[in-house]
Amino acid sequence: MIHHNRFCCCETRPIHFQDSLYVRMLACCSDLLDRSKYPSDPIDNIDLKGGRQFLWGGSDNKHKICWVSWSCALGPKEKGGLGIGSLRSLNLSLLTKWLWRFKNQPNALWRQVVCGIHNLSRKPIHNLVKKSLTGVWSEISQVVTILESERINFNSVFGVKIMAGSNTLFWLDDWEGVACLTLDFLAFRSLTRKSHVSFRSVFSQMSSNGPGRGMLQISLLSEDGVFHVPELRCLIDSKITSPMVNPTVWFHIPPLKVICFVWRAFIDRIPTVMALSKRGVRVGANSSHLCSSGVDDTDHLFTGCSFAGDIWKWLCHWCGIPFRSFNNVSSLVKFAANWGQCPKKKRIFLVIVYGFLWCIWKARNEKVFRSTSANAPKVVDNILALVFDWVKHRGKFNNWN
């Protein structure tokens, strides 16, 4: 459970969107979710209500606008989300790791105790306990069923590797990698008297090369075959997120607040006049604040406004690339991400585009809230200074070339 006093220190200053991401990730304490399967309803309430309110602000008595659906924010970055991850997926991933450890650590003392309590020498791994019993391993044994309910096949997560040793049941364990032999060869299974015969005892009679072989459970989600919790967690979260056509490019050179802003602008979730009016917030005229020739929405502000267009034309000339206009932010970011052949120049040009979007937004807010005039040369200078600072101190490039 996430306690309220953990966040009391945050009440002394305003919490920005990017700051809440850090606190949100730290609040997902894995120790509380490691060995117990928490009911889905309380976890979903913490994720949906507590996490969403803390991310966007507000409280039980005061609500603020939630600009992005919570399922989209939980999704992995490769699918267009923020990569926060849900507590439910973390809980399932940690419990699944115990199944993986149980299979791959046959000599561990804790495993021998569990086998002695539940008589696992005569049962497959998925039947750890009786349905009438309760406890930690009763909850862990239900992970396979829960993963299947999330449209994740257990055999697509774990594979098998034949090796020396024997802790595998020939008929009841999935040593083949597809399904247990009892399901595929039921007629042959009915002919044998010993249904709980081990893999080693069968192959020791068929092979003269040694005492038989056993099975090592390997993870198919990683290259090294070792199970990692973040990989399965990302897979679970991807099942609840509808993927975007062109996800935002995440990299370390721009600050996190800039990338989060580009992510929101990419899906048209920044507080422009038109976006606020769609959500029932009236803030006056809907004309553009920088050029007064269009409406104040995301696409016009960054790609259709004449003020932003002049700055973008100057940046294209400064970078030595042909000028090209765009209709929306997503096409602009996609063009920058795929421009050029040199990875270094491509990364720097993408940083310039992110700085361009960030400085245009700041210039717009300066005029709206402080009534300062928008000056194109000043905005260009701010872009160059900001991008140079990012590239020098965060990109670790020696020069621009």
DRENDO-1510 file (C-alpha; in Angstrom, 1 decimal, always signed):
<recs>
REC; n; res; u; v; w
REC; 1; MET; +0.0; +0.0; +0.0 .
REC; 2; ILE; +1.3; +3.4; -0.8 .
REC; 3; HIS; +1.1; +5.6; +2.3 .
REC; 4; HIS; +0.1; +9.2; +2.3 .
REC; 5; ASN; +3.0; +10.4; +4.4 .
REC; 6; ARG; +5.4; +9.4; +1.7 .
REC; 7; PHE; +4.2; +12.2; -0.4 .
REC; 8; CYS; +3.9; +14.8; +2.4 .
REC; 9; CYS; +7.3; +16.3; +1.5 .
REC; 10; CYS; +6.0; +17.1; -2.0 .
REC; 11; GLU; +3.4; +19.5; -0.6 .
REC; 12; THR; +6.0; +22.2; +0.0 .
REC; 13; ARG; +6.5; +23.0; -3.7 .
REC; 14; PRO; +4.5; +22.6; -6.9 .
REC; 15; ILE; +4.9; +19.2; -8.5 .
REC; 16; HIS; +5.6; +19.2; -12.2 .
REC; 17; PHE; +4.5; +16.5; -14.6 .
REC; 18; GLN; +8.0; +15.2; -15.1 .
REC; 19; ASP; +8.7; +15.2; -11.4 .
REC; 20; SER; +5.7; +13.0; -10.7 .
REC; 21; LEU; +7.0; +10.4; -13.1 .
REC; 22; TYR; +10.1; +9.9; -10.9 .
REC; 23; VAL; +8.0; +9.7; -7.7 .
REC; 24; ARG; +5.5; +7.4; -9.3 .
REC; 25; MET; +8.2; +4.9; -10.3 .
REC; 26; LEU; +9.8; +5.1; -6.8 .
REC; 27; ALA; +6.5; +4.5; -5.2 .
REC; 28; CYS; +6.1; +1.1; -6.8 .
REC; 29; CYS; +7.9; -0.7; -4.0 .
REC; 30; SER; +8.6; -4.2; -5.2 .
REC; 31; ASP; +9.1; -5.6; -1.6 .
REC; 32; LEU; +5.4; -5.3; -1.0 .
REC; 33; LEU; +4.5; -7.2; -4.2 .
REC; 34; ASP; +7.2; -9.8; -4.3 .
REC; 35; ARG; +5.7; -12.9; -2.6 .
REC; 36; SER; +2.0; -12.2; -2.4 .
REC; 37; LYS; -0.7; -12.0; -5.1 .
REC; 38; TYR; -2.6; -8.9; -4.3 .
REC; 39; PRO; -6.3; -8.8; -5.4 .
REC; 40; SER; -6.8; -7.1; -8.7 .
REC; 41; ASP; -9.4; -4.6; -7.5 .
REC; 42; PRO; -7.3; -2.9; -4.9 .
REC; 43; ILE; -4.3; -2.8; -7.2 .
REC; 44; ASP; -6.4; -1.3; -10.0 .
REC; 45; ASN; -7.8; +1.3; -7.6 .
REC; 46; ILE; -4.3; +2.3; -6.6 .
REC; 47; ASP; -3.2; +2.5; -10.2 .
REC; 48; LEU; -6.2; +4.2; -11.6 .
REC; 49; LYS; -7.2; +6.6; -8.8 .
REC; 50; GLY; -4.1; +7.2; -6.7 .
REC; 51; GLY; -1.5; +7.1; -9.5 .
REC; 52; ARG; -3.6; +9.2; -11.9 .
REC; 53; GLN; -4.4; +11.8; -9.3 .
REC; 54; PHE; -0.8; +12.1; -8.3 .
REC; 55; LEU; +0.4; +12.3; -11.9 .
REC; 56; TRP; -2.0; +15.0; -13.0 .
REC; 57; GLY; -2.7; +16.6; -9.7 .
REC; 58; GLY; -5.8; +16.9; -7.6 .
REC; 59; SER; -7.2; +15.1; -4.6 .
REC; 60; ASP; -10.4; +13.3; -3.5 .
REC; 61; ASN; -12.2; +16.7; -3.1 .
REC; 62; LYS; -10.7; +18.5; -6.1 .
REC; 63; HIS; -10.3; +17.1; -9.6 .
REC; 64; LYS; -8.0; +18.3; -12.4 .
REC; 65; ILE; -8.0; +17.5; -16.1 .
REC; 66; CYS; -6.5; +14.1; -16.9 .
REC; 67; TRP; -5.0; +14.8; -20.3 .
REC; 68; VAL; -4.0; +11.3; -21.2 .
REC; 69; SER; -5.9; +8.0; -20.5 .
REC; 70; TRP; -4.3; +6.1; -17.7 .
REC; 71; SER; -3.9; +2.9; -19.8 .
REC; 72; CYS; -1.9; +4.9; -22.4 .
REC; 73; ALA; +0.4; +6.3; -19.7 .
REC; 74; LEU; +1.0; +2.9; -18.2 .
REC; 75; GLY; +2.0; +1.4; -21.6 .
REC; 76; PRO; +5.7; +0.9; -22.7 .
REC; 77; LYS; +7.4; +3.7; -24.5 .
REC; 78; GLU; +7.7; +1.6; -27.7 .
REC; 79; LYS; +3.9; +1.4; -27.8 .
REC; 80; GLY; +3.4; +5.1; -27.3 .
REC; 81; GLY; +3.1; +5.2; -23.5 .
REC; 82; LEU; +5.2; +6.7; -20.7 .
REC; 83; GLY; +6.6; +3.4; -19.6 .
REC; 84; ILE; +5.4; +3.8; -16.0 .
REC; 85; GLY; +4.0; +0.3; -15.7 .
REC; 86; SER; +1.1; -0.9; -13.6 .
REC; 87; LEU; +1.4; -2.4; -10.2 .
REC; 88; ARG; -0.6; -5.4; -11.4 .
REC; 89; SER; +2.0; -6.2; -14.0 .
REC; 90; LEU; +4.8; -5.8; -11.5 .
REC; 91; ASN; +3.1; -8.1; -9.1 .
REC; 92; LEU; +2.6; -10.8; -11.7 .
REC; 93; SER; +6.1; -10.5; -13.0 .
REC; 94; LEU; +7.6; -10.9; -9.5 .
REC; 95; LEU; +5.5; -13.9; -8.8 .
REC; 96; THR; +6.4; -15.4; -12.1 .
REC; 97; LYS; +10.1; -15.1; -11.2 .
REC; 98; TRP; +9.5; -17.3; -8.2 .
REC; 99; LEU; +8.2; -20.0; -10.6 .
REC; 100; TRP; +11.3; -19.6; -12.7 .
REC; 101; ARG; +13.6; -19.8; -9.6 .
REC; 102; PHE; +11.7; -22.9; -8.4 .
REC; 103; LYS; +12.4; -24.7; -11.7 .
REC; 104; ASN; +16.1; -23.6; -12.0 .
REC; 105; GLN; +17.3; -24.0; -8.4 .
REC; 106; PRO; +16.7; -27.7; -7.6 .
REC; 107; ASN; +19.3; -27.8; -4.7 .
REC; 108; ALA; +18.0; -24.7; -2.9 .
REC; 109; LEU; +16.8; -25.3; +0.6 .
REC; 110; TRP; +13.6; -23.3; +0.2 .
REC; 111; ARG; +12.7; -25.4; -2.9 .
REC; 112; GLN; +13.2; -28.6; -1.0 .
REC; 113; VAL; +10.9; -27.4; +1.8 .
REC; 114; VAL; +8.2; -26.5; -0.7 .
REC; 115; CYS; +8.5; -29.8; -2.5 .
REC; 116; GLY; +8.3; -31.6; +0.8 .
REC; 117; ILE; +5.2; -29.7; +1.9 .
REC; 118; HIS; +3.3; -30.1; -1.4 .
REC; 119; ASN; +4.7; -33.4; -2.6 .
REC; 120; LEU; +6.0; -32.0; -5.8 .
REC; 121; SER; +8.0; -35.0; -6.7 .
REC; 122; ARG; +4.8; -36.5; -7.9 .
REC; 123; LYS; +3.1; -33.4; -9.4 .
REC; 124; PRO; +3.9; -31.0; -12.2 .
REC; 125; ILE; +5.0; -27.4; -11.3 .
REC; 126; HIS; +1.6; -25.9; -12.1 .
REC; 127; ASN; -0.2; -28.0; -9.5 .
REC; 128; LEU; +1.7; -26.8; -6.5 .
REC; 129; VAL; -1.1; -27.0; -4.0 .
REC; 130; LYS; -4.7; -28.1; -3.6 .
REC; 131; LYS; -7.4; -25.6; -4.3 .
REC; 132; SER; -8.6; -25.8; -0.8 .
REC; 133; LEU; -5.2; -24.6; +0.7 .
REC; 134; THR; -4.2; -21.0; +1.0 .
REC; 135; GLY; -0.8; -19.4; +1.3 .
REC; 136; VAL; +2.0; -17.9; -0.7 .
REC; 137; TRP; +2.6; -20.8; -3.0 .
REC; 138; SER; -1.1; -21.2; -3.6 .
REC; 139; GLU; -1.1; -17.7; -5.1 .
REC; 140; ILE; +2.1; -18.2; -7.0 .
REC; 141; SER; +0.7; -21.4; -8.6 .
REC; 142; GLN; -2.1; -19.3; -10.1 .
REC; 143; VAL; +0.3; -17.1; -12.1 .
REC; 144; VAL; +0.1; -19.3; -15.2 .
REC; 145; THR; -3.7; -19.0; -15.3 .
REC; 146; ILE; -3.6; -15.3; -14.8 .
REC; 147; LEU; -1.1; -14.8; -17.6 .
REC; 148; GLU; -3.3; -16.8; -19.9 .
REC; 149; SER; -6.2; -14.5; -19.0 .
REC; 150; GLU; -4.0; -11.6; -20.0 .
REC; 151; ARG; -3.5; -13.2; -23.4 .
REC; 152; ILE; +0.0; -14.3; -22.7 .
REC; 153; ASN; +0.9; -17.9; -23.3 .
REC; 154; PHE; +3.3; -19.3; -20.7 .
REC; 155; ASN; +5.2; -21.2; -23.3 .
REC; 156; SER; +5.9; -18.0; -25.2 .
REC; 157; VAL; +7.6; -16.6; -22.1 .
REC; 158; PHE; +9.6; -19.6; -21.1 .
REC; 159; GLY; +11.5; -22.2; -23.1 .
REC; 160; VAL; +13.4; -25.3; -22.3 .
REC; 161; LYS; +17.0; -26.4; -22.5 .
REC; 162; ILE; +18.0; -30.0; -22.1 .
REC; 163; MET; +20.9; -30.4; -19.7 .
REC; 164; ALA; +22.4; -32.8; -17.3 .
REC; 165; GLY; +20.4; -33.7; -14.2 .
REC; 166; SER; +16.8; -34.6; -13.6 .
REC; 167; ASN; +14.0; -32.7; -11.9 .
REC; 168; THR; +11.4; -33.1; -14.6 .
REC; 169; LEU; +8.3; -35.3; -14.9 .
REC; 170; PHE; +8.3; -37.0; -18.3 .
REC; 171; TRP; +4.5; -37.0; -18.8 .
REC; 172; LEU; +3.3; -34.1; -16.8 .
REC; 173; ASP; +6.0; -31.4; -17.3 .
REC; 174; ASP; +6.3; -29.3; -20.4 .
REC; 175; TRP; +9.9; -30.3; -21.3 .
REC; 176; GLU; +9.1; -30.4; -25.0 .
REC; 177; GLY; +8.4; -26.6; -25.1 .
REC; 178; VAL; +4.9; -26.9; -26.6 .
REC; 179; ALA; +2.7; -28.8; -24.2 .
REC; 180; CYS; +3.0; -31.8; -21.8 .
REC; 181; LEU; +3.0; -35.2; -23.5 .
REC; 182; THR; -0.1; -36.3; -21.6 .
REC; 183; LEU; -2.2; -33.9; -23.8 .
REC; 184; ASP; -0.6; -35.0; -27.1 .
REC; 185; PHE; -0.2; -38.7; -26.5 .
REC; 186; LEU; -3.0; -39.7; -24.2 .
REC; 187; ALA; -3.2; -43.2; -25.6 .
REC; 188; PHE; +0.4; -43.9; -24.8 .
REC; 189; ARG; +0.1; -42.3; -21.4 .
REC; 190; SER; -2.7; -44.8; -20.6 .
REC; 191; LEU; -0.5; -47.7; -21.3 .
REC; 192; THR; +2.1; -46.9; -18.6 .
REC; 193; ARG; +1.6; -47.7; -15.0 .
REC; 194; LYS; +3.7; -44.9; -13.6 .
REC; 195; SER; +2.4; -41.6; -14.6 .
REC; 196; HIS; +4.8; -39.7; -12.4 .
REC; 197; VAL; +8.0; -41.1; -13.9 .
REC; 198; SER; +10.9; -38.7; -14.2 .
REC; 199; PHE; +12.6; -37.6; -17.3 .
REC; 200; ARG; +15.9; -39.1; -16.2 .
REC; 201; SER; +14.5; -42.6; -15.5 .
REC; 202; VAL; +13.0; -42.8; -19.0 .
REC; 203; PHE; +16.1; -41.7; -20.9 .
REC; 204; SER; +18.5; -43.7; -18.7 .
REC; 205; GLN; +16.9; -46.8; -20.2 .
REC; 206; MET; +17.0; -45.5; -23.7 .
REC; 207; SER; +20.5; -44.0; -23.8 .
REC; 208; SER; +23.9; -45.5; -23.0 .
REC; 209; ASN; +25.6; -42.2; -22.8 .
REC; 210; GLY; +24.8; -41.3; -19.2 .
REC; 211; PRO; +22.2; -41.1; -16.6 .
REC; 212; GLY; +19.7; -39.1; -18.7 .
REC; 213; ARG; +19.1; -35.4; -18.9 .
REC; 214; GLY; +16.9; -32.8; -17.2 .
REC; 215; MET; +15.4; -29.5; -18.1 .
REC; 216; LEU; +16.5; -25.9; -17.5 .
REC; 217; GLN; +13.8; -23.2; -17.7 .
REC; 218; ILE; +15.0; -20.3; -19.9 .
REC; 219; SER; +13.4; -17.0; -20.6 .
REC; 220; LEU; +12.5; -16.3; -24.2 .
REC; 221; LEU; +12.2; -12.6; -23.6 .
REC; 222; SER; +15.9; -12.0; -23.0 .
REC; 223; GLU; +19.0; -12.9; -25.1 .
REC; 224; ASP; +20.9; -14.5; -22.2 .
REC; 225; GLY; +18.0; -16.8; -21.2 .
REC; 226; VAL; +17.8; -15.3; -17.7 .
REC; 227; PHE; +14.4; -14.1; -16.5 .
REC; 228; HIS; +14.2; -10.4; -15.9 .
REC; 229; VAL; +11.1; -8.8; -14.2 .
REC; 230; PRO; +11.0; -5.6; -16.4 .
REC; 231; GLU; +10.8; -7.6; -19.6 .
REC; 232; LEU; +7.7; -9.5; -18.6 .
REC; 233; ARG; +6.2; -6.4; -17.0 .
REC; 234; CYS; +6.6; -4.6; -20.3 .
REC; 235; LEU; +5.0; -7.4; -22.1 .
REC; 236; ILE; +2.0; -7.4; -19.8 .
REC; 237; ASP; +1.6; -3.7; -20.0 .
REC; 238; SER; +1.7; -3.8; -23.8 .
REC; 239; LYS; -1.4; -6.0; -23.8 .
REC; 240; ILE; -3.5; -3.2; -22.2 .
REC; 241; THR; -2.3; -0.4; -24.4 .
REC; 242; SER; -3.4; +0.3; -28.0 .
REC; 243; PRO; -0.2; +1.0; -29.9 .
REC; 244; MET; +0.4; +4.3; -31.6 .
REC; 245; VAL; +1.3; +4.5; -35.3 .
REC; 246; ASN; +4.4; +6.7; -34.7 .
REC; 247; PRO; +5.5; +6.5; -31.1 .
REC; 248; THR; +7.6; +9.4; -29.7 .
REC; 249; VAL; +11.3; +9.0; -29.8 .
REC; 250; TRP; +12.8; +8.8; -26.3 .
REC; 251; PHE; +16.5; +9.5; -25.7 .
REC; 252; HIS; +18.6; +10.9; -23.0 .
REC; 253; ILE; +19.9; +14.2; -24.5 .
REC; 254; PRO; +16.8; +16.4; -24.0 .
REC; 255; PRO; +15.5; +16.7; -20.4 .
REC; 256; LEU; +12.7; +14.5; -19.3 .
REC; 257; LYS; +10.2; +17.4; -19.1 .
REC; 258; VAL; +10.9; +18.3; -22.7 .
REC; 259; ILE; +10.4; +14.7; -23.9 .
REC; 260; CYS; +7.2; +14.5; -21.9 .
REC; 261; PHE; +6.0; +17.7; -23.5 .
REC; 262; VAL; +6.7; +16.4; -27.0 .
REC; 263; TRP; +4.9; +13.2; -26.1 .
REC; 264; ARG; +1.8; +15.2; -25.1 .
REC; 265; ALA; +2.1; +17.4; -28.2 .
REC; 266; PHE; +2.5; +14.3; -30.3 .
REC; 267; ILE; -1.0; +13.1; -29.3 .
REC; 268; ASP; -2.5; +16.6; -29.0 .
REC; 269; ARG; -2.8; +16.6; -25.2 .
REC; 270; ILE; -1.3; +20.1; -24.3 .
REC; 271; PRO; -3.5; +22.8; -22.8 .
REC; 272; THR; -4.2; +25.0; -25.9 .
REC; 273; VAL; -7.4; +27.0; -26.2 .
REC; 274; MET; -9.1; +24.5; -28.4 .
REC; 275; ALA; -8.1; +21.6; -26.2 .
REC; 276; LEU; -9.4; +23.3; -23.1 .
REC; 277; SER; -12.7; +24.3; -24.9 .
REC; 278; LYS; -13.2; +20.6; -25.8 .
REC; 279; ARG; -13.1; +19.8; -22.1 .
REC; 280; GLY; -15.5; +22.5; -21.1 .
REC; 281; VAL; -13.0; +25.2; -20.1 .
REC; 282; ARG; -13.6; +28.6; -21.6 .
REC; 283; VAL; -10.6; +30.9; -21.7 .
REC; 284; GLY; -11.7; +33.5; -24.2 .
REC; 285; ALA; -11.0; +33.8; -27.9 .
REC; 286; ASN; -9.7; +30.8; -29.6 .
REC; 287; SER; -7.4; +32.6; -32.1 .
REC; 288; SER; -3.7; +32.0; -32.2 .
REC; 289; HIS; -1.7; +34.1; -29.8 .
REC; 290; LEU; +1.5; +34.2; -32.0 .
REC; 291; CYS; +0.1; +35.0; -35.4 .
REC; 292; SER; -3.7; +35.8; -34.9 .
REC; 293; SER; -4.5; +34.1; -38.2 .
REC; 294; GLY; -5.7; +30.7; -37.0 .
REC; 295; VAL; -7.1; +28.8; -34.0 .
REC; 296; ASP; -4.9; +28.0; -31.0 .
REC; 297; ASP; -4.5; +24.3; -31.3 .
REC; 298; THR; -1.5; +22.0; -31.4 .
REC; 299; ASP; -1.0; +21.5; -35.1 .
REC; 300; HIS; -1.5; +25.2; -35.9 .
REC; 301; LEU; +0.8; +26.4; -33.1 .
REC; 302; PHE; +3.8; +24.3; -34.3 .
REC; 303; THR; +3.3; +23.7; -38.0 .
REC; 304; GLY; +0.7; +26.1; -39.3 .
REC; 305; CYS; +1.5; +29.4; -37.5 .
REC; 306; SER; +3.5; +31.9; -39.6 .
REC; 307; PHE; +5.6; +32.9; -36.6 .
REC; 308; ALA; +6.7; +29.2; -36.0 .
REC; 309; GLY; +7.0; +28.8; -39.8 .
REC; 310; ASP; +9.6; +31.6; -40.1 .
REC; 311; ILE; +11.6; +30.1; -37.2 .
REC; 312; TRP; +11.5; +26.6; -38.7 .
REC; 313; LYS; +12.6; +28.0; -42.1 .
REC; 314; TRP; +15.6; +29.7; -40.5 .
REC; 315; LEU; +16.5; +26.5; -38.6 .
REC; 316; CYS; +16.4; +24.4; -41.8 .
REC; 317; HIS; +18.7; +26.9; -43.5 .
REC; 318; TRP; +21.0; +26.9; -40.5 .
REC; 319; CYS; +21.1; +23.0; -40.6 .
REC; 320; GLY; +21.7; +23.0; -44.3 .
REC; 321; ILE; +18.6; +21.0; -45.3 .
REC; 322; PRO; +15.8; +21.9; -47.7 .
REC; 323; PHE; +12.8; +23.6; -46.2 .
REC; 324; ARG; +9.8; +21.4; -45.8 .
REC; 325; SER; +6.4; +22.2; -44.2 .
REC; 326; PHE; +4.3; +19.8; -42.2 .
REC; 327; ASN; +0.7; +19.5; -41.2 .
REC; 328; ASN; +1.1; +18.2; -37.7 .
REC; 329; VAL; +3.6; +17.5; -35.0 .
REC; 330; SER; +3.8; +13.8; -35.5 .
REC; 331; SER; +4.9; +14.2; -39.1 .
REC; 332; LEU; +7.5; +16.7; -38.0 .
REC; 333; VAL; +9.0; +14.5; -35.4 .
REC; 334; LYS; +8.9; +11.4; -37.7 .
REC; 335; PHE; +10.8; +13.4; -40.4 .
REC; 336; ALA; +13.5; +14.4; -37.8 .
REC; 337; ALA; +13.8; +10.8; -36.5 .
REC; 338; ASN; +14.3; +9.4; -40.0 .
REC; 339; TRP; +16.4; +12.2; -41.5 .
REC; 340; GLY; +20.0; +11.6; -42.7 .
REC; 341; GLN; +22.3; +8.6; -42.6 .
REC; 342; CYS; +24.7; +9.6; -39.9 .
REC; 343; PRO; +23.4; +8.6; -36.5 .
REC; 344; LYS; +25.2; +11.5; -34.8 .
REC; 345; LYS; +23.8; +14.1; -37.1 .
REC; 346; LYS; +20.3; +12.5; -36.9 .
REC; 347; ARG; +20.4; +12.7; -33.1 .
REC; 348; ILE; +21.5; +16.3; -33.1 .
REC; 349; PHE; +18.8; +17.3; -35.6 .
REC; 350; LEU; +16.2; +15.6; -33.5 .
REC; 351; VAL; +17.4; +17.5; -30.5 .
REC; 352; ILE; +17.0; +20.8; -32.5 .
REC; 353; VAL; +13.4; +19.8; -33.4 .
REC; 354; TYR; +12.6; +19.1; -29.7 .
REC; 355; GLY; +14.2; +22.4; -28.7 .
REC; 356; PHE; +12.1; +24.2; -31.4 .
REC; 357; LEU; +8.9; +22.7; -30.1 .
REC; 358; TRP; +9.8; +23.6; -26.5 .
REC; 359; CYS; +10.8; +27.2; -27.2 .
REC; 360; ILE; +7.7; +27.9; -29.3 .
REC; 361; TRP; +5.5; +26.7; -26.5 .
REC; 362; LYS; +7.4; +28.8; -24.0 .
REC; 363; ALA; +7.1; +31.9; -26.2 .
REC; 364; ARG; +3.4; +31.3; -26.6 .
REC; 365; ASN; +3.0; +31.0; -22.8 .
REC; 366; GLU; +5.0; +34.2; -22.2 .
REC; 367; LYS; +2.7; +36.1; -24.4 .
REC; 368; VAL; -0.5; +34.6; -22.9 .
REC; 369; PHE; +0.4; +34.9; -19.2 .
REC; 370; ARG; +2.9; +37.8; -19.1 .
REC; 371; SER; +1.7; +39.8; -22.2 .
REC; 372; THR; +5.3; +39.9; -23.6 .
REC; 373; SER; +5.7; +40.4; -27.3 .
REC; 374; ALA; +6.9; +37.4; -29.3 .
REC; 375; ASN; +10.3; +38.1; -30.9 .
REC; 376; ALA; +11.4; +35.6; -33.5 .
REC; 377; PRO; +15.2; +36.3; -33.3 .
REC; 378; LYS; +15.0; +36.0; -29.5 .
REC; 379; VAL; +13.3; +32.6; -29.8 .
REC; 380; VAL; +15.9; +31.5; -32.3 .
REC; 381; ASP; +18.7; +32.5; -29.9 .
REC; 382; ASN; +17.0; +30.6; -27.1 .
REC; 383; ILE; +16.7; +27.5; -29.3 .
REC; 384; LEU; +20.4; +27.5; -30.2 .
REC; 385; ALA; +21.5; +28.2; -26.7 .
REC; 386; LEU; +19.3; +25.6; -25.2 .
REC; 387; VAL; +20.2; +22.9; -27.7 .
REC; 388; PHE; +23.9; +23.6; -27.4 .
REC; 389; ASP; +23.6; +23.2; -23.7 .
REC; 390; TRP; +21.8; +19.9; -24.0 .
REC; 391; VAL; +24.3; +18.5; -26.6 .
REC; 392; LYS; +27.3; +19.6; -24.7 .
REC; 393; HIS; +26.4; +18.5; -21.2 .
REC; 394; ARG; +23.9; +15.7; -21.8 .
REC; 395; GLY; +25.0; +14.4; -25.2 .
REC; 396; LYS; +28.7; +14.4; -24.5 .
REC; 397; PHE; +29.5; +15.4; -28.1 .
REC; 398; ASN; +32.8; +17.2; -28.6 .
REC; 399; ASN; +31.5; +19.4; -31.4 .
REC; 400; TRP; +28.5; +20.0; -33.7 .
REC; 401; ASN; +30.1; +18.3; -36.8 .
</recs>
